[in-house]
Amino acid sequence: MQLTGAQALVRSLEQQGVEVVFGLPGGTILPTYDPLLSSSVRHILVRHEQGAGHAAEGYAWATGRTGVCIATSGPGATNLVTALADAYMDSVPIVAITGQVSSAMVGTDAFQEADITGITLPITKHNELVTDADRIPAAIAEAFHIASTGRPGPVLVDIPKDLQQAQMTWSWPPAMALPGYQVPGDPDPAAIAAAAALLHAARRPVLYVGGGVIKSSAHDELLRLAELAQAPVTTTLMARGAFPDTHPLALGMPGMHGCYTAVAALQEADLVVAIGARFDDRVTGRLADFAPRAKVVHVDIDPAEIGKNRVPDVPVVGDARAVLRGLADCLSALISEAGPPDTAGWLGVTDSWKRRFPLRYAQAADGPLKPQYVVERLSMLTGGDAVVVSGVGQHQMHAAQHFSFTKPRTWINSGGLGTMGFAVPAAMGAQAGRPGELVVAIDGDGCFQMTAQELATCAIERLPIKVLIFNNGFLGMVRQWQELFYEERYSSVELGTTIPDYVKLAEAYGCVGLRCDRADEVDAVLDKALAVTGVPTVVDFRVHDREGVFPMVPAGRPNDEIVLGPEFSADEQRAATRRELSAR
Ligand SMILES: Cc1ncc(C[n+]2csc(CCOP(=O)(O)OP(=O)(O)O)c2C)c(N)n1
């Protein structure tokens, strides 16, 4: 059958089962927008291509499927760059399709020409400038395959305008030719047996769980392993929700702003089992001092991660789900032979740390509104039954720390790149992927102003996200660093709380706008926001402008130098730093 390249592109998306794409048209992608009009694929017209990219990411995080974004050449394509880099850092499967100037003009500095495959080479898992219209179905099929298999990531397909207009011969499924692309197969049974033996023998084990566990839907297998091993579990910023925070073995988040118990447990562990995690500097603190007493098992689907930062004693290359299943089976056999692992003393220690050094903040009845309180009330009022999306900064850390996550794919954020402006468009994408579910963006006033224009998209497309702005009038996280490390010299961090008027802005965008500045109003305002249907809601929470995020490990310092924060006495801080370990 003869089709145009554009028709073939749209049909390929349909064949891939794509239900929604986020994009914004322009000259070189116009041929594709024409058949899109009569396609079963829903197109959501964003206001800025960065929004399309983050929406595709939010969709992918929320659904586990591959998100799709479309842009025109030149500035349309370059506006996708931040989202592609974000998806690359966080291993989010998205496919970006860009128009390119016609083949004969490529390389001539034509109007709206940008070498987008060159620009995105280091921030995509794969990209391709298509040079033959007959290849369009294969290019799309390969893009989805590469984006979603192995360690997921972004793929960009750049298609010159003349190829979209050209006639091609359609056939599906296309033959894929990917000789250099291999997805790791079954994990090595010997490595799994060695890891299980270490877990069985450990007295102070910690499961260090990263985003890979969510990506491989391995949460049930993780729960089984943790309970068999009686090993406490820490979930990184990328893995919140992979293990229920309500479980007695849950330690919360590790890292720079992690819970004390999670940070200290890793430091004191005799065995760290890292699963789908990458020993990121925000988790390890000064690498040389991270988990100094621990043997390490490192499970990852990407062999390049293994030994990158910490050389493991037992490397296991494979899909987290398959590995966790194998580990649990192996451990279960060891338990039948030799009894359960002896971790009771260790769990006693971690439980006492949880009691003595919890996350602590002070909300006075008449005092300034604390962001932590708003997160806690949201968590309580929703019963944790929400998809929570965040921006980047203090509000992100407060949300990650204080919301009680119990299910995977309920926490979406920009962990690796740390992209301000992520929340609103990512929430839009999550809502498109999970219609009818509650999607709440917790955003900073600085972040919100970077991509707030997508509220128009949400209102028109009837994507009723809730946006809770934690309006502290500052680029709060930067302000905190200036307070702690630059002698309170506040350089260019004050935004002001009143411009823009977020309630009016929300209304101008066709959303409901609410405001709250008192603790005793939080429940009523949240109830009101949660009751809105059909249109997005924005709440301007006027939160305390001086509130910091604690605990905190200063950047580049060893995790043992963790600072509990102003709500703890000097004695408590001393006790936390000089840990007496009955179990050691
Ligand atoms: C695009 C981008 N620019 C700059 C930064 C550096 N940065 C990290 S957090 C932050 C402040 C965020 O302020 P706000 O959104 O108000 O959140 P808060 O920290 O106050 O909760 C900045 C500027 C960033 N992460 N991303």
Ligand as a Chemical Component Dictionary entry (heavy atoms), coordinates in Angstrom:
data_LIG
# 
_chem_comp.id                   LIG 
_chem_comp.type                 NON-POLYMER 
_chem_comp.pdbx_formal_charge   1 
_chem_comp.three_letter_code    LIG 
# 
loop_
_chem_comp_atom.comp_id 
_chem_comp_atom.atom_id 
_chem_comp_atom.alt_atom_id 
_chem_comp_atom.type_symbol 
_chem_comp_atom.charge 
_chem_comp_atom.model_Cartn_x 
_chem_comp_atom.model_Cartn_y 
_chem_comp_atom.model_Cartn_z 
_chem_comp_atom.pdbx_ordinal 
LIG C1  C1  C 0 15.873 25.171 35.379 1  
LIG C2  C2  C 0 16.592 25.317 36.678 2  
LIG N1  N1  N 0 17.209 26.462 36.990 3  
LIG C3  C3  C 0 17.832 26.603 38.179 4  
LIG C4  C4  C 0 17.865 25.569 39.090 5  
LIG C5  C5  C 0 18.580 25.724 40.433 6  
LIG N2  N2  N 1 17.605 25.624 41.524 7  
LIG C6  C6  C 0 17.402 24.493 42.224 8  
LIG S1  S1  S 0 16.193 24.626 43.360 9  
LIG C7  C7  C 0 15.953 26.233 42.974 10 
LIG C8  C8  C 0 14.912 27.066 43.703 11 
LIG C9  C9  C 0 13.530 26.612 43.438 12 
LIG O1  O1  O 0 12.674 27.599 43.922 13 
LIG P1  P1  P 0 11.143 27.338 44.100 14 
LIG O2  O2  O 0 10.548 26.762 42.884 15 
LIG O3  O3  O 0 10.487 28.569 44.602 16 
LIG O4  O4  O 0 11.097 26.167 45.187 17 
LIG P2  P2  P 0 11.498 26.153 46.738 18 
LIG O5  O5  O 0 12.917 25.697 46.813 19 
LIG O6  O6  O 0 11.310 27.531 47.261 20 
LIG O7  O7  O 0 10.562 25.160 47.334 21 
LIG C10 C10 C 0 16.813 26.648 41.954 22 
LIG C11 C11 C 0 16.867 28.018 41.394 23 
LIG C12 C12 C 0 17.216 24.380 38.700 24 
LIG N3  N3  N 0 17.207 23.304 39.480 25 
LIG N4  N4  N 0 16.577 24.281 37.517 26 
# 
loop_
_chem_comp_bond.comp_id 
_chem_comp_bond.atom_id_1 
_chem_comp_bond.atom_id_2 
_chem_comp_bond.value_order 
_chem_comp_bond.pdbx_ordinal 
LIG C1  C2  SING 1  
LIG C2  N1  SING 2  
LIG C2  N4  DOUB 3  
LIG N1  C3  DOUB 4  
LIG C3  C4  SING 5  
LIG C4  C5  SING 6  
LIG C4  C12 DOUB 7  
LIG C5  N2  SING 8  
LIG N2  C6  DOUB 9  
LIG N2  C10 SING 10 
LIG C6  S1  SING 11 
LIG S1  C7  SING 12 
LIG C7  C8  SING 13 
LIG C7  C10 DOUB 14 
LIG C8  C9  SING 15 
LIG C9  O1  SING 16 
LIG O1  P1  SING 17 
LIG P1  O2  DOUB 18 
LIG P1  O3  SING 19 
LIG P1  O4  SING 20 
LIG O4  P2  SING 21 
LIG P2  O5  DOUB 22 
LIG P2  O6  SING 23 
LIG P2  O7  SING 24 
LIG C10 C11 SING 25 
LIG C12 N3  SING 26 
LIG C12 N4  SING 27 
# 
